[in-house]
Amino acid sequence: MIMGAGKTSASINLMKQDKNNKYIFITPYLDEVDRIKNECSERNFYSPINRGKGKLDNLHYHLGKGHNIASTHALFKHYNEYTLELIQNGGYKLILDEVFDVVKKINISKDDLDLLINTKTIEIKDSYVNWLDEEYDGDFNELKHMAESHNIIMYNNNLMLWTFPIEVFKVFKEVIILTYLFDAQIQKYYYDLHEVKFKYIGTKLIDGKYQFTNKPEIPSYVKTLKDKIHIVQDNKLNLIGEYKYALSSSWFERECSIKQKPLIKKLKNNLVNVFNNKFKTTSEYNMWTTFINYKGMIKGKGYTNGFISCNVRATNEYRHKTHLAYCVNIYFNPFLKNYFLDYNIEVLEDKFALSELIQWIWRSAIRDGKEIWIYIPSKRMRNLLENWLKELSEEE
């Protein structure tokens, strides 16, 4: 369901009503943890704290007591075999707010990888990476932790891929994922890879409360989005994004290899022009993004402090922002794309890019039904948004 369709509210209502089951609610942000604890106060949700041997140990204490848990993605990724045993014995259900980084490439050089193998720190067995040196304590401690959880594999002979254990999802009685455009998400392809079956549900306002249902209703505000999201249509400003791959990560990387960096300088000039001359807004209402490595190259007077990461999700902190600039062209990670394609899993690259763009836009004032103005120099990304808005306005 689209943002603003009451997914979290439906979750809260479900957890308050379903007193026969215990729940773990996982969210990216601490303020959402507090929201669950406050709005479900009668269910006594606990959030693990860094006490004794750490948060994971404290989580195990609460699971052993059969407590309801509200926690973050950061802790969720560290679940181990003992965590799974406690969850299964406790008969828990999981509600996952936003998709989780279930598969990602590990940035390690071939030299470092060869060193770990040659010193017998790790071994590769049946494509999995096993950690051999139990006494190791050094630069690769995070790698050691993931290897000990048996969730690092080799791919293409010399690259390692972290894969979240599918067993974590299988130990729950039920899993509900709160997201939008799931069929374009990495987690969906990960489920396909592991032959995990799922079904789509939605939300509906019933007796003044959002509930989960197999017959969802599209929120009424959706048809008005086309009139509230104003996209900058300026041929001169948009010229820089005509090329299909303009403003992609590889485009920025190529530009950085050129001494004069003419296109990056042009993009910065465009941004200064948009915010200071076209929008004429103060920095308080300005919001912009690009790939974090290139932020410093295109920041400028009047908008620098309004930088919001292009992969930000599920936060209300920027809901006062009305004038936006989206200076990226999103493509699916080619390494991960090839990994899924090797298993004959179709990757919807354009839909993935659209979902990332929409999530970013939804951090702004549009989430409160207010008008916003946005500069999207990439022709590809601009067209994806325009086509999506057109389809929404025509939906019955």
C-alpha positions, -999 to +999 in steps of 0.1 A: +000+000+000+011+035-008+025+058+019-002+073+041-026+043+037-024+035+074+000+005+074+015+013+108-019+023+122-033-011+110-003-028+127-010-010+160-047-019+158-038-056+151-014-059+179-038-043+204-067-066+193-047-098+189-039-106+225-035-143+218-002-137+201+031-121+209+048-097+185+081-084+174+079-050+156+110-040+136+114-005+122+144+015+109+139+044+134+139+048+171+110+073+171+088+046+156+099+022+184+087+048+209+054+052+190+047+014+192+055+013+229+033+043+236+003+034+214+004-003+224+010+005+261-014-022+273+006-049+254+038-039+273+063-037+244+100-037+254+129-024+234+163-040+242+189-018+258+227-019+259+231-036+292+254-063+304+266-082+273+248-059+249+215-054+232+213-089+217+218-104+251+191-081+265+168-091+237+173-128+246+163-119+282+130-103+270+123-132+246+129-157+274+103-138+294+078-138+265+077-101+262+065-082+231+094-065+214+098-032+195+132-028+180+153-016+150+166-030+118+202-025+133+196-052+160+175-074+137+205-081+114+224-096+144+198-123+153+216-157+158+206-193+162+197-188+199+175-158+190+157-180+165+152-208+191+137-183+216+114-168+189+101-202+178+095-214+213+077-181+221+054-184+191+060-149+179+047-130+149+068-104+131+058-070+117+086-056+096+083-018+089+100-013+055+121-039+036+154-050+051+189-053+036+187-090+032+213-092+004+243-069-002+278-070-016+306-068+010+333-043+000+365-062+004+395-062-019+408-093-036+441-088-018+424-088+016+403-118+007+434-137-005+452-128+027+424-141+049+423-174+029+461-178+028+465-172+065+438-198+072+416-171+089+387-182+067+379-211+044+354-215+016+332-246+018+302-252-005+303-215-014+300-205+022+326-186+041+336-202+074+356-183+100+385-205+113+404-182+137+383-180+168+408-158+186+409-132+158+404-095+169+411-069+143+399-049+112+376-077+100+356-082+132+323-074+115+331-099+088+339-125+114+306-119+131+287-124+098+307-154+089+300-170+123+263-166+116+269-186+084+255-159+061+285-150+038+288-167+005+313-165-024+300-153-058+319-152-090+349-168-074+364-138-057+335-117-043+317-122-011+279-116-006+262-112+027+228-129+028+205-126+057+195-161+069+161-171+055+156-191+087+150-159+106+117-153+087+107-190+089+107-192+127+078-167+130+042-178+130+035-150+106+054-122+089+038-089+078+060-065+058+049-028+056+061-014+023+051-001-011+060-015-046+073-047-030+076-065-063+106-041-071+124-047-038+155-068-031+136-086-004+110-099-028+138-113-051+154-128-020+121-146-012+119-158-048+155-171-045+145-191-014+111-201-027+093-183+001+056-179-007+038-146+002+006-128-006-003-091-010-027-076+015-037-040+021-055-016+045-090-003+048-106+022+071-132+002+091-153+019+118-127+048+119-097+024+123-073+011+098-073-026+095-055-052+073-077-067+046-076-087+014-099-061-002-079-028+004-091+007-005-068+032-022-067+064-001-087+093-016-058+117-016-040+096-043-060+111-071-049+146-061-012+139-061-008+149-098-020+184-089+002+187-057+035+176-070+049+203-093+078+190-114+102+217-129+097+217-167+127+238-179+145+226-210+177+245-201+178+232-165+168+196-176+192+194-205+219+179-183+198+148-177+188+139-213+213+110-215+198+078-202+226+072-176+231+109-167+234+114-129+238+077-122+266+066-098+288+056-128+281+090-144+294+108-113+324+084-111+333+092-147+330+129-142+352+128-112+380+113-133+379+144-156+400+172-142+377+200-152+345+182-142+323+203-165+290+184-161+293+184-123+299+221-123+269+226-146+247+205-122+258+227-093+250+259-112+216+245-120+210+237-083+220+272-073+197+286-100+168+265-090+169+272-053+179+309-054+162+322-085+134+298-095+122+286-061+134+316-041+130+297-009+149+298+024+171+269+034+145+259+060+121+246+032+148+233+008+155+196+005+179+180-020+199+148-025+227+132-045+250+102-039+267+109-006+302+107-021+295+137-044+275+159-020+305+182-014+309+189-052+274+203-058+264+218-024+258+256-025+245+286-008+209+285+002+204+247+001+235+229+015+219+222+049+188+207+033+207+176+022+187+144+028+202+110+019+187+095-012+179+062+005+162+077+036+129+060+046+103+061+073+110+094+090+088+124+097+116+148+104+114+166+071+077+170+066+080+208+065+101+207+033+083+221+002+110+227-024+131+197-035+159+187-059+165+150-067+200+148-083+204+111-088+195+085-114+189+052-096+199+018-110+198-016-094+232-026-081+247-044-111+264-070-090+232-079-072+212-078-104+235-103-120+233-125-089+195-127-091+195-131-129+218-161-125+188-177-107+164-166-134+148-140-111+135-110-130+147-076-117+123-047-123+149-020-125+127+010-134+102+001-108+130-001-082+142+034-092+106+047-089+102+032-055+134+049-042+123+082-057+088+080-042+101+071-007+125+101-008+098+125-019+075+112+009+098+126+035+086+161+024+055+181+030+035+160+005+030+134+033+007+160+049-012+167+017+007+200+010+020+211-024+056+206-033+079+217-061+107+194-073+136+196-097+145+162-112+172+168-138+174+131-149+150+126-178+146+089-169+137+096-133+114+125-142+095+104-167+091+075-142+075+099-117+053+116-143+040+083-156+033+071-120+013+102-112-007+099-144-015+062-136-026+071-101-049+099-113-066+074-137-071+046-112-107+036-103 
